[in-house]
Amino acid sequence: MVMNKNTVLAWATFIMIGVGIGLIALGAFRYDEIAGWGFAAVGVGFFAIAWVFNALKGRV
């Protein structure tokens, strides 16, 4: 399997979406106090970076 730049960006996007979902789930289900808001905010940030990686496919 050849890993070109688009394949690497696709894998990075999928990994960051998974981590973002995990962080949002931690914030929603594990931490009931104010720390949950921080976990959820970082998870949304991971989604934003994954969106940028997805937009970069084919342009870099």
C-alpha positions in Angstrom: 0.0 0.0 0.0 1.5 3.3 -1.1 1.1 6.2 1.3 1.0 9.4 -0.6 0.2 12.8 0.8 -3.6 12.5 0.3 -3.7 9.1 2.0 -1.8 10.5 5.0 -4.2 13.4 5.3 -7.1 11.0 5.1 -5.8 8.9 7.9 -5.0 11.9 10.0 -8.6 13.2 9.4 -10.1 9.8 10.6 -7.8 9.6 13.6 -8.6 13.2 14.7 -12.3 12.6 14.2 -12.0 9.5 16.5 -10.1 11.4 19.1 -12.6 14.3 18.9 -15.5 12.0 19.5 -13.7 10.4 22.4 -13.0 13.7 24.0 -16.6 14.9 23.6 -17.8 11.6 25.0 -15.5 12.0 28.0 -16.8 15.5 28.6 -20.4 14.4 28.3 -20.4 11.1 30.2 -17.4 11.0 32.5 -16.9 14.4 33.9 -19.9 16.1 35.3 -18.2 19.2 36.7 -16.6 22.1 34.8 -13.8 19.9 33.4 -16.3 18.3 31.1 -16.7 21.6 29.2 -13.0 21.7 28.6 -12.9 18.2 27.2 -15.8 18.9 24.9 -14.2 22.2 23.8 -11.0 20.4 22.9 -13.0 17.7 21.1 -14.6 20.4 19.0 -11.2 21.8 18.3 -10.1 18.4 17.0 -13.1 18.4 14.6 -12.0 21.8 13.3 -8.5 20.6 12.6 -9.8 17.5 11.0 -12.0 19.6 8.8 -8.9 21.6 7.7 -7.0 18.4 7.0 -9.9 17.2 4.9 -9.9 20.5 3.0 -6.2 20.2 2.2 -6.5 16.9 0.5 -5.6 17.3 -3.2 -4.2 20.8 -2.7 -0.9 20.2 -0.9 
